Amino acid sequence: MSSESKKAGVGEVRLACRQFAMLYFHFCKVLVESLGEDKALPLVQRKTGPGNSRRCGIRLSARRPASLEECD
């Protein structure tokens, strides 16, 4: 892999991370505005449990920002 293509790849990953962070921030902000901070905080902090990702079609084992009723 050339140095230029590696830099381009790193730049693309950083851009995707920034976009995901902004999407997550907006989602959390909407939850807080809709539900209030007391109800939104546990949803934002909730982790995906074993098996939830497979039932919901989520392929990542990262945190999910909110409870999906059909997955519980």
Helices and strands as residue ranges (DSSP letters): H 3-35, H 37-45, H 52-56, G 69-71
